Amino acid sequence: MFEIKAKDGKGRVGVLKTKHGDVKTPALMPVIHPRKQALDVGKYGADIVITNAYLIYKDHELKQKAIEEGLHRLINFDGPIMTDSGSFQLSVYGDVEITNREVIEFQELIKTDIGTSLDIPTAPFVEREKAEWDMEITLERAREAVEFKKDNNIEMLLNSVVQGSTFLDLRRECAKELSALNADLYPIGAVVPLMESYHYKDLVDVVMNSMKELSDTVPRHLMGAGHPMIFALCVAMGCDLFDSAAYILYAEDDRLLTNRGTFKLENLQEMPCSCEVCTKYTPDDLRAMPKDKRRDLIAQHNLHVSFAEIRLIRQAIYDGNLMELVEERCRAHPALLEAQRQLGNYTGDLEKYEPRSKKSAFFYTGPESLCRPEVLRHMQKLRQMPKKRDLVILPPTRKPYSKFISGKLGEFYIYGSEQDLDLDDSDFMVLDIPFGLIPLEIDEIYPLSQNDAPKTRDVDSIEFIEDFINEFVEYYDQVLIHSRIIKDLEIGLYNKCTSSDEIRYKKDDVKKIKAIADYQFGVGAGDVLFTGNINIEKSKKTGKIRHIYDGKVLIVNMRASDSYLILSKEGAKRLHNGIPYPKNRVVVNKDAEPFALDGKSVFCKFVVECDEDIRSKDEVLIVNEEDKLLAYGKALLGACEIEQFETGQAIKTRKGMKQ
């Protein structure tokens, strides 16, 4: 019913399957009024639309036509249609003349593709007692709808809406209860007032707390979100579907949507984009038109801009730079920038979904980039890495740093107990933005070399560097900090200066590959993998490490694009024998054992459990429930997704141990 095709963090490109066709997500569903003449929204990119079943039910003529001819004929749309149940009218008027069961029956009767139970939308910032009461009714009706669908063999897909107002614990509770029902889609409701009042920071809290308990296996729909300037942020939080009548409502008011905000026609001297409307007409042309014609043209522009933004977001997911697009979009308004910064409080949640490696480099666009999952992940890894007695901190050079650092290193300031520097018992690290301290042995691993940032530091990045230094000096007996760093940062924590004639960085390829293995697979992996007669083969063209052998037996390859180690059969055996269960492992059931041994890929439904630290693009070991090594390969999803999905591929197997 729903399958992920590409992912970047919590953002994903997926396919939602319905009776009237597949929908590529993220997707925008334009609202179609069942009575009013609508634009041909399919012409502008709509694969799916949404309309109101309750309005049809209340209108005798529309009701009869929908029953006799079907909903798709009624609104003249051949693709998938979602229907709302009257919840909006309930929130506005306080009551509707239909029961929950009746509205489910009616939506099935008129052949909607995705129906909705009659939830209770609770406005933001209400009294807790009301939010709890409304949520309980919403849950009761969701349970009734799911049971009714099951008992009557209804094919229609079913929405179960997350409510709870702005009480974050209620949002989590509601989402958890709904997830247990195994509905088909999970909308997050009653957020329109937050968006209308520019409470985007609160929107982030509501969405992220709902997401904590919602299944990753189904689409999540942010109800009423229709302005293109918030799409990227919401996709990054895990939203797959959006619906809104904004395209036509704003057009009624002579307002033009853009991904940077909204323009009033009365203030325009130039048209804001390059769509057909904006290239054919001037603001004066539109102002001189009759109201209906002007409205339809502005609505066309609004649809063009909205669908263009959705396509751009999907491409950003494919390219792996969704968060850069989010950071760019959130600078369009202070309230959005505040929301982006609030999202930084949920970096730990986002990191679980972040692929280990990407096709695109990491671009630092501002202080918010320091809160990205890649930075948090590196800090966590760095804390876990084994430490030597002394630390030498160097200023950045060209990347990769280890290639351009050699010879006499300059003058240093000393922190800690003064003693003779032992080069064999010293860690050499470069201090740079956005990843703070970068050990020279691992500096080629993605994204530690595959990133770029302005040379001129902003205040936040300088504070970040200082905090990083202050934390890591505590791990060492003695720290030498290059004088250029002290000068650039203008900090006075270090007061001793020493000559560095004898301080040289000595490159050691064996130390390098062991450090990479520890960073990639966990502490101890380097010693486990690289024992025996280690033979390192390098590229004649680039000088980079390509293959690592024990004598003539291949242990690992090193991928040129990101310097991660790719296991061979021998490498998989060594890692399995030396690293304890369940690290780096995906456990499959007995049905999958023979296929894994033959080198067939592993599908999610056959996975019993897996190491919780596995992320998309990781090298993994495939084992049975007795921890027998069956195969090895590359994870296509993170651990949390693998454990939830019942469909789709989890591991692209490289080779089975039978082969």
Secondary structure, 3 states (H helix, E strand, C coil): CEEEEEEECCEEEEEEEECCEEEEECEEEEECCCCCCCCCHHHHCCCCEEEEHHHHHHCHHHHHHHHHHCHHHHHCCCCCEEEECCHHHHHHHCCCCCCHHHHHHHHHHCCCCEEECCCCCCCCCCCHHHHHHHHHHHHHHHHHHHHHHHHCCCCCEEECCECCCCCHHHHHHHHHHHHCCCCCEEEECCCHHHHHCCCHHHHHHHHHHHHCCCCCCCCEEECCCCCHHHHHHHHHCCCCEEEECHHHHHHHCCEEEECCEEEEHHHCCCCCCCCHHHHHCCHHHHHCCCHHHHHHHHHHHHHHHHHHHHHHHHHHHHHCCHHHHHHHHHHHCHHHHHHHHHHHHHHHHHHCCCCCCCCCCEECCCHHHHHCHHHHHHHHHHHHCCCCCEEEEECCCCCCHHHHCCCCCCCEEEEECCCCCCHHHEEEEEEECCCEEEEHHHCCCCCCCCEECCCCCCHHHHHHHHHHHHHHHHHCCEEEEEHHHHHHHCCCCCCEEECCCCCCCCCCHHHHHHHHHHHHHCCCHHHHHCCCCEEEEECCCCCCEEEEEECCEEEEEECCCCCCEEECHHHHHHHHHHCCCCCCEEEECHHHHHHHHCCCCEEHHHEEEECCCCCCCCEEEEECCCCCEEEEEEECCCHHHHHHCCCCEEEEEEEECCC
